[in-house]
Amino acid sequence: MDDKLSRRDVLRRSAAFGALALVGTGAAACSKAKPPALSCTDTTALSPTDITIRTALGYVDTSTEPGKMCSGCLQFLPASPDACGACKVVKGPINPGGYCKSFSAKPV
């Protein structure tokens, strides 16, 4: 049996290996491009009263109201860009992209 590879076999295998390397690198880059979504729903440190108020005001972590997000609310107290903020009305962690019924737009 001859163990030598032809030039054609070497080129085919090199091309296949190169394609696999590009696909692997692209998949790794895509997985790094999307940071995990910010979740500000941990209410374990809140009192039952604070949880009731949070629920009554309809706080949600992702706003469904066009143009109304916590980051644009007068009551929102921002933290670092990738961290939960706070609110003057709703206790607990607040997502800048969240919303509640006490939304009051910041003056322009």
Beta strands, then each sheet from edge to edge (+ up, - down):
strand 1: 76-77
strand 2: 86-87
sheet 1: 1+ 2-
end
